[in-house]
Amino acid sequence: MMSRSLLEWVRRCEEEGKSISELMLSDQCKESGTTADEVIGRMSELYRVMKDAVHRGLTENTVSRSGLTGLDAKRVASYMQQNGEPNAGTDACRAMTYAFSVSEVNASMGLIVATPTAGSCGIIPGVFVSAQERFGWTDEQMTMGLFCAGGIGHVIANNSFISGAEGGCQAEVGSAIAMAAGALVELRGGTPEQSVHAVGLALKNSLGLICDPVAGLVEIPCIVRNGFGAVTALAAADMALAGVRSVIPADEVVQVMYEVGSGMPEQFRETAKGGLAQSATGKAIAKQLFSQEFTGEEGGEQHEHESGEA
C-alpha cells in the first residue's frame, strides 16, 4: 500500500533502508501485480517521451494553433549562446529553456507526459533532462527519479489537488515544482527527509497561485509559469540539500494548499473568468480568437515571428 503522507514515506524509508523511489517501485509492483522490469519499462518509456519533447521544442516549429505562443525555447537558447552567462546562471537557464520547450510542444499539439498535468508538463522534464546532461546520469537513474516524483505526487493528489480546475495553478505548477524538487534531492544523494523538506519549501512558495488561462487555452501564462517553475524547483532542492528545513511540515503545507484551493473563487480556477484572462489584453485576445473560430481564419503562421511571450 502506497504511503498516505510524506512523513510516512520518510518513516518507511528509515525502517526499510530504502529510498522513496525504491519504495514507490515496490508499491507499484504490488498494486499492479506486475514485475519490477515491466513497471520500470513503462516509466522508462515516459522518460523517453519527455526527452523527445525537449528536443522537439528546440528543433521544430512549436507555434501553437492559436498563434499566441511558440518558439520561446529557441529564443532563450539563442540568448544563452549569445550572452555567455545569463543572469540566472547557465544551469537554471537551461532548465527553464527545456521547460519552455516541452510546454510549447504541448501547446502545438505534440506528444508530452502530463506530470502531473498538461498545464505543468514542462517542469519535471526541464529539471530532469537538464540535470541529466549536467551530472552525466543515466536514463535508468532518471527513470528511478520519476518514481520518487510519482511518490510525492501521489500524496499531494490524494490529500489536496493537482487540477487547476479544482485548486488553481498552485495545484498544477506548484505540485510539479514540489515533485521535481523532491526527486532532484534524491538524485543528488539527499535523504528522504531532505526530499520532503524540498517539497514543503517548494509548495510554500506556490500557495495561492491562481489558474487564469487567457482565452481558456493552456498557453498564457501557463508556459511562462513552467519556465519559472523549473528554476524554483532547482532552488528548493538546493535549499533542502543545504539543510534548510520547511518549518511548517510538508504534509501540513499540502493541507494548506487544499484549504486555499477550496476557498479560491471560481474565477481563479481555470474558468478564464478572472485574473490575466480578464485583463484588457486577455479579453481582446479571447475576442479575436473567438472571431477567427467562426470566420475560419487560421492564426498560427502569421504570429510565428511575433509571439514573444507565453
C-alpha positions in Angstrom: 0.0 0.0 0.0 1.4 3.4 -1.0 2.2 5.9 1.6 -0.6 8.2 2.5 1.6 11.1 3.7 5.1 12.5 3.1 6.0 11.7 6.7 5.0 8.1 6.1 7.4 7.9 3.1 10.2 9.1 5.4 9.4 6.7 8.1 9.2 3.7 5.7 12.5 4.7 4.1 14.2 4.8 7.5 12.6 1.5 8.6 13.4 -0.4 5.4 16.6 1.3 4.4 15.3 2.3 1.0 14.8 5.4 -1.0 11.4 6.9 -1.9 11.8 5.8 -5.5 12.6 2.2 -4.4 9.6 2.0 -2.2 7.4 3.6 -4.9 8.6 1.0 -7.4 7.9 -1.8 -4.9 4.4 -0.5 -4.2 3.6 -0.1 -7.9 4.6 -3.7 -8.5 2.4 -4.9 -5.7 -0.6 -2.8 -6.7 -0.4 -3.7 -10.4 0.6 -7.3 -10.0 3.5 -6.9 -12.4 7.2 -7.3 -12.2 9.7 -4.6 -11.5 11.1 -4.9 -15.0 7.7 -4.2 -16.5 7.0 -1.2 -14.3 10.4 0.2 -14.9 9.9 -0.3 -18.6 6.7 1.7 -18.7 8.3 4.5 -16.7 11.4 4.4 -18.9 9.1 5.0 -21.9 7.6 8.0 -20.3 11.0 9.5 -19.7 11.8 8.9 -23.4 8.7 10.9 -24.4 9.9 13.7 -22.1 13.3 13.8 -23.6 11.8 13.7 -27.1 9.6 16.7 -26.3 12.6 18.7 -25.1 14.3 18.0 -28.4 11.3 18.8 -30.5 10.7 22.1 -28.8 14.3 23.2 -29.6 14.4 21.9 -33.2 10.9 22.1 -34.6 8.2 24.8 -35.1 6.2 25.0 -31.9 3.9 27.8 -32.8 0.5 26.9 -31.3 -2.7 26.6 -33.3 -3.9 29.8 -31.8 -0.7 31.6 -32.9 -0.4 33.1 -29.4 2.7 31.3 -28.3 5.7 29.4 -29.5 9.5 29.5 -30.2 10.4 31.0 -26.8 12.5 27.9 -26.0 14.6 28.7 -29.1 14.8 32.4 -28.1 16.1 31.6 -24.7 18.6 29.0 -26.1 19.8 31.6 -28.5 20.1 34.2 -25.8 22.2 31.8 -23.7 24.6 31.2 -26.7 25.0 34.9 -27.4 25.4 36.2 -23.9 27.6 33.7 -22.3 26.5 34.0 -18.7 22.7 34.5 -18.2 21.6 36.4 -15.1 20.1 33.3 -13.6 23.1 31.2 -14.5 23.6 28.7 -17.3 22.2 25.7 -15.5 19.0 27.4 -14.3 18.5 29.0 -17.7 18.9 25.6 -19.4 16.2 24.1 -17.1 13.9 27.0 -17.9 14.6 26.6 -21.7 13.7 22.9 -21.6 10.6 23.6 -19.6 9.5 26.1 -22.2 10.3 23.5 -24.9 8.0 20.8 -23.5 5.2 23.3 -22.7 5.4 24.6 -26.3 5.2 21.1 -27.7 2.1 20.6 -25.7 0.5 23.9 -26.9 1.3 22.9 -30.5 -0.5 19.6 -30.1 2.7 17.5 -29.7 3.2 14.4 -27.5 4.0 15.1 -23.9 3.7 13.4 -20.5 1.2 15.1 -18.1 3.4 15.4 -15.0 1.2 15.8 -13.1 -1.0 17.7 -15.7 -0.6 19.0 -19.2 -0.5 22.6 -17.9 2.5 21.8 -15.8 4.1 19.3 -18.2 7.4 21.2 -18.7 8.7 21.4 -15.2 9.8 17.9 -14.4 11.3 17.3 -17.9 13.0 20.7 -17.7 14.6 19.9 -14.4 15.4 16.2 -15.2 16.8 16.5 -18.7 19.0 19.5 -17.9 20.2 17.8 -14.7 21.0 14.6 -16.6 23.1 16.5 -19.1 24.8 18.4 -16.3 25.7 15.5 -14.0 26.0 12.7 -16.5 23.3 10.5 -15.1 21.9 7.5 -17.0 18.4 7.1 -18.3 18.0 4.4 -15.7 18.8 6.8 -12.9 16.4 9.4 -14.3 13.7 6.7 -14.5 14.1 5.9 -10.8 13.9 9.7 -10.1 10.5 9.7 -11.8 9.3 7.0 -9.2 10.3 9.4 -6.5 8.5 12.3 -8.2 5.5 10.0 -8.6 5.5 9.0 -4.9 5.4 12.7 -3.9 2.7 13.4 -6.5 0.6 10.5 -5.2 0.5 12.0 -1.7 -0.3 15.5 -3.0 -3.1 14.2 -5.3 -4.7 12.2 -2.5 -4.6 14.9 0.1 -5.0 18.1 -1.9 -5.3 18.8 -5.7 -3.3 18.5 -8.8 -6.0 20.0 -11.0 -6.2 23.7 -11.8 -10.0 23.5 -12.1 -10.1 22.3 -8.5 -7.3 24.2 -6.7 -5.9 26.8 -9.0 -2.4 26.8 -10.6 -0.8 26.1 -7.2 -2.2 22.6 -7.7 -0.7 22.1 -11.1 2.5 24.1 -11.3 3.0 24.0 -7.5 2.7 20.3 -7.4 5.1 19.8 -10.3 7.7 22.0 -8.7 7.4 20.0 -5.5 7.7 16.7 -7.3 10.7 17.9 -9.3 12.5 19.4 -6.3 12.0 16.3 -4.1 13.2 13.9 -6.8 16.2 16.1 -7.6 17.2 15.9 -3.9 17.1 12.1 -4.1 19.0 12.1 -7.3 21.8 14.3 -5.8 22.1 11.8 -2.9 20.0 13.6 -0.4 18.0 11.8 2.3 14.2 11.1 2.1 13.8 13.7 4.9 15.6 16.3 2.8 13.4 15.4 -0.2 10.3 16.0 1.8 11.6 19.3 3.1 12.2 20.3 -0.6 8.5 19.5 -1.2 7.4 21.7 1.7 9.7 24.6 0.6 8.5 24.4 -3.0 4.8 24.3 -2.2 5.0 27.1 0.3 6.3 29.3 -2.5 3.4 28.4 -4.7 0.5 28.8 -2.4 -2.4 30.9 -3.8 -1.2 30.8 -7.4 -4.4 31.2 -9.5 -5.3 29.5 -12.7 -6.2 32.2 -15.2 -5.6 30.9 -18.8 -6.1 33.6 -21.4 -8.9 32.5 -23.8 -9.1 29.3 -21.8 -6.0 27.9 -23.6 -3.1 26.2 -21.8 -0.7 28.9 -23.1 -0.8 32.3 -21.4 0.5 32.4 -18.7 1.0 28.6 -18.4 4.1 28.3 -20.5 6.0 31.1 -18.6 5.0 29.6 -15.3 6.5 26.3 -16.4 9.8 28.1 -17.0 9.8 29.8 -13.6 8.7 26.5 -12.0 11.8 24.6 -13.2 14.1 27.3 -11.8 12.1 27.3 -8.5 12.5 23.5 -8.2 16.3 23.8 -8.5 16.3 26.4 -5.8 14.1 24.3 -3.4 16.3 21.3 -3.9 19.4 23.3 -3.2 17.9 24.8 0.0 16.9 21.3 1.2 20.3 19.8 0.4 22.0 22.7 2.3 20.0 21.8 5.4 17.2 24.4 5.1 14.1 22.9 6.6 10.4 23.6 5.9 9.4 24.8 9.4 5.8 24.0 8.5 5.9 20.2 7.8 5.3 19.4 4.2 2.1 17.4 4.9 0.7 20.5 6.6 1.7 22.6 3.6 -0.2 20.2 1.4 -3.2 20.6 3.6 -3.0 24.4 3.5 -2.8 24.1 -0.3 -6.1 22.2 -0.1 -7.7 24.8 2.1 -6.5 27.7 -0.1 -7.7 25.9 -3.3 -11.1 25.1 -1.7 -11.6 28.7 -0.8 -10.4 30.1 -4.1 -13.2 31.9 -6.1 -14.4 30.1 -9.2 -12.9 32.8 -11.5 -9.4 31.9 -10.4 -9.8 28.1 -11.1 -9.3 27.5 -14.8 -12.5 29.2 -15.9 -10.8 32.1 -17.7 -13.3 34.4 -15.8 -10.7 36.2 -13.8 -7.0 37.1 -13.4 -5.0 37.7 -16.6 -7.8 36.2 -18.7 -9.9 39.1 -17.8 -7.3 41.8 -18.3 -7.9 44.2 -21.2 -5.4 42.4 -23.4 -6.6 39.0 -22.2 -10.2 39.8 -23.2 -9.1 41.3 -26.5 -7.2 38.1 -27.4 -10.1 35.9 -26.5 -12.4 38.1 -28.6 -10.1 37.9 -31.6 -9.7 34.1 -31.3 -13.4 33.6 -30.9 -14.0 35.7 -34.1 -11.4 33.6 -36.0 -13.1 30.4 -35.0 -16.3 31.5 -36.7 -14.7 33.0 -39.7 -12.5 30.0 -40.4 -9.3 32.0 -40.1 -6.0 30.4 -39.0 -3.8 32.4 -36.7 -0.8 30.2 -36.3 1.5 31.1 -39.1 1.0 34.9 -39.1 2.2 35.0 -35.5 5.2 32.8 -35.9 7.7 35.6 -35.6 5.9 37.9 -33.3 4.9 35.8 -30.4 7.4 36.8 -27.8 5.8 35.7 -24.5 3.9 32.7 -23.4 
